[in-house]
Amino acid sequence: MKTASSPSGSKEGLETLIRVSREYGSNPDFVLAGGGNTSYKTTDRMFVKASGTQLATIEADGFSEIDLTKLNRIWSGSYSGDKDEREEQVLADLMSSRIDPESRRPSVETLLHGLFPYAWVIHTHPAGINGITCSRQGEEAARRVLGNEILWIPVIDPGYVLALEVKKGAEAYREKNGSFPSVVVLQNHGIFIAGDCLDEVSLKYEEFMGAIENITGKVKPELKKTPPGLADWVKEMQDARSDLSVLSFGCDGMDPFLKDSTAFKPLSESPTPDHIVYSGYKALWIENREELKELSLAFEMKEGFFPRIIAVKGLGFLSCHDSESKADTAARLFLDHLKIALTADSFGGLQFMPVENVDFIRNWEVEKYRASQSK
């Protein structure tokens, strides 16, 4: 991915930020749906992606302009020990840091973006890199493949507590190495790469993605819409839930996972926050069409939401949502999950997000807001 060197001035910087954000956002190897975020900062201002905005199509109004002095006051803020109250308080201070109080809600990772002492920050969720961050070898594999200059952050709730953990880790890194880390790798989440020159950021991404591909080979499964054998399943599901859009897919590379429920296990739960938000934190496994209606409704009763992904033994999967576009997005996140699982096979196998972190994200107002912004 080619980028220009850093421009001078906030206007030129924003124009470049829009272009670069679209480049990363339109490449499914880096970003899907409303995932990922980008920022550009001057001495006292920062433009950061607004929550729920899609990088692929972002315009100038898709960024929030932040007063860094006000944002940095959050670090010394005193917040409640109750998770829900704390998140409300931090969000209020985050919203107050906007230059324009009528502008869009800043990304949940805004505080973390402001922490980097670099002009550019590109945060993405590549399936290749997440094949490492979501693997059982985790940090060891990340350091072996990406290098020891990274700052590795063990799995943690996103937002304020993540920013605090990165700040703590970065201070220790700087004391040891004499500089603030430019690469932060988050377990079961993604990667931040920062720099004062965009070419540095781009080259680092290319280096990392190339190093992973040298180990795993190309992991490029593709969706096949409406595979033979699933038409009757779609009709039955739509008869049961006429309020939902139901799409059916096959996928090269998925067949080994569709042999039985044991083989499907690596695709049954969520590896990252994006998968929780857009494709549901659990998938439903079904072997007989006669059980489709009963098991899907039982799933809804137990989990509190209708299954967005229903895997069908030997055939493919159904994607269900309240609109066709959201069902398609859920399917593409499930494809991303497959890529992560296939890549993780080279690093000891897939490791899901811990239950407590999944529960936090499922109940977090910030992620509910992000999901509500998807079309």
ROLUMDO-181344 format. One line per 4 residues: number of its first residue (from 1); their letters; for each residue z, x, y of C-alpha. Coordinates in steps of 0.2 Angstrom, whole numbers, always signed. Each point is the difference from the previous one (the first is absolute). Layout:
BEGIN
NUM> A> Z/X/Y ~ ...
This chain:
BEGIN
1> MKTA> +0/+0/+0 ~ -6/+8/+16 ~ +11/-2/+16 ~ -1/+7/+18
5> SSPS> +13/+12/+7 ~ +14/-8/+10 ~ -6/-8/+17 ~ +10/+1/+16
9> GSKE> +7/-15/+8 ~ +6/-16/-7 ~ -16/-10/+3 ~ -11/+13/-10
13> GLET> +14/+1/-13 ~ +1/-18/-3 ~ -19/-1/-2 ~ +0/+14/-13
17> LIRV> +15/-8/-8 ~ -10/-16/-3 ~ -15/+9/-7 ~ +11/+11/-12
21> SREY> +10/-15/-5 ~ -16/-10/-5 ~ -6/+15/-10 ~ +16/+1/-10
25> GSNP> +2/-19/-1 ~ -17/-3/-6 ~ +1/+12/-15 ~ +10/-9/-14
29> DFVL> +4/+17/-7 ~ +13/+1/+15 ~ +4/-17/+5 ~ -1/-18/-5
33> AGGG> +4/-16/+9 ~ +13/+2/+14 ~ +7/+16/-8 ~ +1/+17/+9
37> NTSY> +3/+4/+18 ~ -6/+12/+13 ~ +7/+7/+17 ~ -5/+11/+15
41> KTTD> +13/+6/+12 ~ +0/+9/+17 ~ +16/+7/+8 ~ +9/-17/+3
45> RMFV> -11/-13/-8 ~ -6/-5/-18 ~ -14/-11/-6 ~ +5/-7/-17
49> KASG> -8/-13/-12 ~ +7/-17/+2 ~ +8/-8/-15 ~ -12/-9/-12
53> TQLA> -16/+6/+9 ~ -13/+7/-11 ~ -6/+17/+4 ~ -18/-3/-6
57> TIEA> -4/-12/+15 ~ +14/+5/+12 ~ -4/-2/+19 ~ +10/+6/+15
61> DGFS> +12/-15/+0 ~ +4/+4/-18 ~ +11/+14/+6 ~ +17/+0/+9
65> EIDL> +3/+12/+14 ~ +18/+7/-1 ~ +11/+8/+12 ~ +7/+15/-10
69> TKLN> +15/+1/+11 ~ +5/-17/-5 ~ -5/+2/-18 ~ +11/+15/-2
73> RIWS> +15/-9/+6 ~ +0/-8/-17 ~ +6/+16/-8 ~ +16/-1/+9
77> GSYS> +2/-19/-2 ~ +15/-8/-8 ~ -5/-13/-13 ~ +8/-12/-12
81> GDKD> +4/+5/-18 ~ -7/-16/-6 ~ -18/+3/-5 ~ -7/-16/+8
85> EREE> +9/+2/+16 ~ -5/+18/+1 ~ -18/-4/-2 ~ +1/-13/+14
89> QVLA> +8/+12/+12 ~ -12/+14/-4 ~ -15/-12/+2 ~ +7/-6/+17
93> DLMS> +1/+18/+6 ~ -17/+4/-7 ~ -8/-15/+9 ~ +9/+5/+16
97> SRID> -9/+17/-1 ~ -17/-7/+4 ~ -8/+3/+16 ~ -7/-17/+1
101> PESR> +13/-13/-7 ~ -14/-12/-4 ~ -9/+12/-11 ~ +0/-1/-19
105> RPSV> +14/+5/-11 ~ +0/+18/-4 ~ -1/+7/-18 ~ +16/+1/-9
109> ETLL> -3/+18/-2 ~ -1/+3/+19 ~ +17/+9/+1 ~ -6/+12/-13
113> HGLF> -17/+3/+9 ~ +10/+4/+16 ~ +10/+13/-10 ~ -15/+12/-3
117> PYAW> -2/+12/+15 ~ -19/-1/-3 ~ -13/-9/+10 ~ -8/-9/-16
121> VIHT> +8/-8/-15 ~ -10/-8/-14 ~ +10/-9/-13 ~ -10/-7/-15
125> HPAG> +3/-6/-18 ~ -13/+9/-10 ~ -1/-5/-18 ~ -2/+19/-5
129> INGI> +15/+6/+9 ~ +10/-16/-5 ~ -5/+5/-18 ~ +12/+14/+3
133> TCSR> +13/-8/+11 ~ +2/-14/-13 ~ +0/+11/-15 ~ +14/+6/-11
137> QGEE> -2/+18/+6 ~ +1/-5/+18 ~ +6/+14/+11 ~ -4/+14/-12
141> AARR> -18/-6/-2 ~ -2/-2/+19 ~ +6/+17/+4 ~ -11/+7/-14
145> VLGN> -16/-9/+5 ~ +3/-2/+19 ~ +10/+16/+4 ~ +18/+4/+5
149> EILW> -3/-3/+18 ~ +2/-18/-2 ~ +16/-10/+3 ~ +4/-11/-15
153> IPVI> +10/-16/+3 ~ +7/-9/-15 ~ -3/-19/-1 ~ +9/-9/+13
157> DPGY> -1/-17/+10 ~ -13/+1/+13 ~ +3/-1/+19 ~ +15/+6/+9
161> VLAL> +9/+8/-15 ~ -16/+9/-5 ~ -2/+7/+17 ~ +18/+6/+0
165> EVKK> -3/+8/-17 ~ -16/+9/+6 ~ +10/+6/+16 ~ +13/+7/-11
169> GAEA> -12/+8/-12 ~ -11/+7/+14 ~ +15/+8/+9 ~ +5/+9/-16
173> YREK> -19/+5/-2 ~ -1/+7/+18 ~ +16/+10/-3 ~ -7/+8/-15
177> NGSF> -18/+2/+5 ~ +1/+1/+19 ~ -12/-15/+3 ~ +0/-19/-2
181> PSVV> -10/-5/-15 ~ -17/-7/+2 ~ -1/-8/-17 ~ +13/-13/-6
185> VLQN> -3/-7/-18 ~ +10/-16/-4 ~ +4/-4/-18 ~ -8/-17/-5
189> HGIF> -8/-2/+17 ~ -13/+12/+7 ~ -2/+15/+12 ~ +1/+4/+18
193> IAGD> -10/+15/+7 ~ +2/+5/+18 ~ -8/+13/+12 ~ -5/+4/+18
197> CLDE> -18/+1/-6 ~ -8/-14/-10 ~ -11/+13/-9 ~ +16/+7/-8
201> VSLK> +6/-17/-6 ~ -17/-4/-7 ~ -2/+17/-9 ~ +18/-2/-7
205> YEEF> -5/-17/-8 ~ -16/+7/-7 ~ +10/+15/-8 ~ +12/-12/-8
209> MGAI> -12/-12/-6 ~ -11/+14/-7 ~ +15/+8/-9 ~ +5/-16/-9
213> ENIT> -18/-4/-5 ~ -1/+18/-7 ~ +14/-5/-12 ~ -4/-18/-4
217> GKVK> -19/-1/+2 ~ -7/-15/+10 ~ +10/-15/-3 ~ -12/-14/+7
221> PELK> +2/-16/-10 ~ -10/-15/+8 ~ +3/-18/+0 ~ -12/-12/-9
225> KTPP> +1/-18/+7 ~ +0/-15/-11 ~ -1/+9/-17 ~ -6/-10/-15
229> GLAD> +13/-10/-9 ~ +11/-3/+15 ~ -9/-15/+8 ~ +10/-13/-10
233> WVKE> +16/+9/+4 ~ -4/-2/+19 ~ -4/-18/-2 ~ +16/-4/-9
237> MQDA> +10/+10/+13 ~ -8/-9/+14 ~ +3/-17/-8 ~ +18/+5/-1
241> RSDL> +2/+6/+17 ~ -14/-7/+11 ~ +9/+7/+16 ~ -5/+18/-6
245> SVLS> -16/+10/+0 ~ -2/+8/-17 ~ -12/+15/-3 ~ -3/+9/-16
249> FGCD> -4/+18/-3 ~ -3/+13/-13 ~ +1/+19/+3 ~ -7/+15/-8
253> GMDP> +15/+11/-4 ~ +12/-15/-3 ~ -5/-4/-18 ~ +14/+12/-8
257> FLKD> +13/-9/+10 ~ -6/-17/-6 ~ +3/+2/-18 ~ +17/-7/-1
261> STAF> +16/-2/+11 ~ +6/+17/-4 ~ -16/+8/+6 ~ +1/-10/+16
265> KPLS> +17/+6/+4 ~ -6/+13/+13 ~ -9/-14/+10 ~ +14/-13/-1
269> ESPT> +11/+5/+15 ~ -2/+7/+17 ~ -2/+19/+3 ~ +0/-1/+20
273> PDHI> +5/-12/+14 ~ -19/-5/+3 ~ -1/-7/-18 ~ +16/-10/+3
277> VYSG> -7/-7/+16 ~ -18/-4/-5 ~ -1/-2/-19 ~ +18/-5/-4
281> YKAL> +14/+11/-8 ~ -4/-6/-17 ~ -15/-5/-10 ~ -1/-14/-14
285> WIEN> -6/+5/-17 ~ -9/-14/-10 ~ -8/+0/-17 ~ -5/-18/-3
289> REEL> -8/-12/+12 ~ +10/-14/-7 ~ +15/+8/+8 ~ -7/+4/+17
293> KELS> +6/-15/+9 ~ +17/+0/-8 ~ +4/+19/+2 ~ -7/+1/+17
297> LAFE> +11/-15/+6 ~ +15/+8/-9 ~ -3/+16/+9 ~ +0/-9/+17
301> MKEG> +16/-8/-4 ~ +8/+16/-5 ~ -7/+12/+13 ~ -2/-12/+15
305> FFPR> -18/+3/+2 ~ -16/-5/-10 ~ -7/+16/-9 ~ -13/+8/+11
309> IIAV> -6/+10/-15 ~ -2/-7/-17 ~ -6/+12/-13 ~ -9/-7/-15
313> KGLG> +0/+9/-17 ~ -17/+8/-3 ~ -9/-8/+14 ~ +5/+5/+18
317> FLSC> +11/-9/+12 ~ +2/-14/+12 ~ +5/+2/+19 ~ +8/-15/+8
321> HDSE> +4/-3/+18 ~ +0/-13/+13 ~ -17/+6/+6 ~ -15/+8/-7
325> SKAD> +1/+15/+11 ~ +19/+3/-5 ~ -4/-2/-18 ~ -14/+13/+2
329> TAAR> +12/+12/+9 ~ +13/-3/-14 ~ -13/+5/-13 ~ -5/+16/+10
333> LFLD> +19/+5/+1 ~ +1/-3/-19 ~ -15/+12/-2 ~ +9/+12/+11
337> HLKI> +15/-1/-12 ~ -12/+4/-14 ~ -6/+15/+8 ~ +18/+6/+4
341> ALTA> +4/-3/-19 ~ -15/+10/-6 ~ +4/+14/+12 ~ +19/+0/-5
345> DSFG> -5/+3/-18 ~ -4/+18/+5 ~ +18/+1/+7 ~ +11/-7/-13
349> GLQF> -4/-18/+2 ~ +3/-14/+12 ~ +17/-4/+7 ~ +3/-16/+9
353> MPVE> +10/-3/+16 ~ +19/-2/-4 ~ +6/-18/-1 ~ +11/+1/+15
357> NVDF> -14/+7/+11 ~ -12/-14/-6 ~ +13/-13/+5 ~ +3/+7/+17
361> IRNW> -19/-1/+4 ~ -2/-17/-8 ~ +14/-7/+12 ~ -4/+11/+15
365> EVEK> -5/-10/+15 ~ -12/+14/+6 ~ -10/+0/-16 ~ -1/-19/+0
369> YRAS> -7/+1/+18 ~ -13/+13/-6 ~ -5/-11/-14 ~ -2/-15/+12
373> QSK> -12/+10/+10 ~ -13/+2/-14 ~ -14/-12/+0
